[in-house]
Amino acid sequence: MRDERGIGYLFLRDIIDGAAARGEIVELSYDAYSGKRERAVYLRRCDTAFIPYRYDEHGYGDGDKLINMERFIEAGALTQYKSGIRFTKRYRDLLYNGAASELDANKELHARLEAIYGEAMDFTRKEEFTKRLLMKIFS
């Protein structure tokens, strides 16, 4: 199946469901990345395999019959979907940038607090106290 948009797995799912409804034996090959998405379907009884791919991946082999997945795309729905993705990415970026600026502000406050703490703390006295406390606990 010629699948320039990466939607061929949806068509494979329909083939699998239809074959299962008729009780046919189906062999599946799964996508190496997701492990859940079917990458290829082989129907034993009719000795036919369905494999979605982009033309530039493999070219066409002798005897290949092509199903152009572009025919199954509703352009309006695809445009809406892409618009939703762009909106989601912009929103994600806003959230990320807001979180990053808050972390930077907190880092600055932490450094200022640490400077005050460092000047006010008597570390020698603290170490002496810690040693006495440990001796008392473990003796």
For each residue, the residues with C-beta under 8 A, 3 or more apart:
1: 8 11 50 51 52 53 66 67 68 69
2: 52 53 54 55 66 67 68 69 70
3: 6 7 8 52 53 54 69
4: 54 55 69 70
5: 69 70 73 78
6: 3 9 52
7: 3 10 11 69 72 73
8: 1 3 11 12 52 53 69
9: 6 12 13 31 37 38 39 52
10: 7 13 14
11: 1 7 8 14 15 50 52 67 69 72
12: 8 9 15 16 38 40 41 50 52
13: 9 10 16 17 38
14: 10 11 17 18
15: 11 12 18 19 41 43 50
16: 12 13 19 20 26 28 38 41
17: 13 14 20 21
18: 14 15 21 22
19: 15 16 22 24 26 41 43
20: 16 17 23 24 26
21: 17 18
22: 18 19
23: 20
24: 19 20 43 44 45
25: 43 44 45
26: 16 19 20 41 42 43 44
27: 41 42 44
28: 16 38 40 41 42
29: 38 39 40 41 42
30: 34 35 36 37 38 39
31: 9 34 35 36 37 38 39
32: 35 39
33:
34: 30 31 37
35: 30 31 32
36: 30 31
37: 9 30 31 34
38: 9 12 13 16 28 29 30 31 41
39: 9 29 30 31 32 51 52
40: 12 28 29 49 50 51 52
41: 12 15 16 19 26 27 28 29 38 49 50 51
42: 26 27 28 29 48 49 50
43: 15 19 24 25 26 46 47 48 49 50
44: 24 25 26 27 47
45: 24 25
46: 43
47: 43 44
48: 42 43
49: 40 41 42 43
50: 1 11 12 15 40 41 42 43 67
51: 1 39 40 41
52: 1 2 3 6 8 9 11 12 39 40 69
53: 1 2 3 8 57 58
54: 2 3 4 57
55: 2 4 58 59 60
56:
57: 53 54
58: 53 55 61
59: 55
60: 55 64 66
61: 58 64
62:
63:
64: 60 61
65:
66: 1 2 60
67: 1 2 11 50
68: 1 2 71
69: 1 2 3 4 5 7 8 11 52 72 73
70: 2 4 5 73
71: 68
72: 7 11 69
73: 5 7 69 70 77 78
74: 77 78
75: 78 79
76: 79 80
77: 73 74 80 81
78: 5 73 74 75 81 82
79: 75 76 82 83
80: 76 77 83 84
81: 77 78 84 85
82: 78 79 85 86
83: 79 80 86 87
84: 80 81 87 88
85: 81 82 88 89
86: 82 83 89 90
87: 83 84 90 91
88: 84 85 91 92
89: 85 86 92 93
90: 86 87 93 94
91: 87 88 94 95
92: 88 89 95 96
93: 89 90 96 97
94: 90 91 97 98
95: 91 92 98 99
96: 92 93 99 100
97: 93 94 100 101
98: 94 95 101 102
99: 95 96 102 103
100: 96 97 103 104
101: 97 98 104 105
102: 98 99 105 106
103: 99 100 106 107
104: 100 101 107 108
105: 101 102 108 109
106: 102 103 109 110
107: 103 104 110 111
108: 104 105 111 112
109: 105 106 112 113
110: 106 107 113 114
111: 107 108 114 115
112: 108 109 115 116
113: 109 110 116 117
114: 110 111 117 118
115: 111 112 118 119
116: 112 113 119 120
117: 113 114 120 121
118: 114 115 121
119: 115 116
120: 116 117
121: 117 118 126
122: 125 126
123: 126 127
124: 127 128
125: 122 128 129
126: 121 122 123 129 130
127: 123 124 130 131
128: 124 125 131 132
129: 125 126 132 133
130: 126 127 133 134
131: 127 128 134 135
132: 128 129 135 136
133: 129 130 136 137
134: 130 131 137 138
135: 131 132 138 139
136: 132 133 139
137: 133 134
138: 134 135
139: 135 136
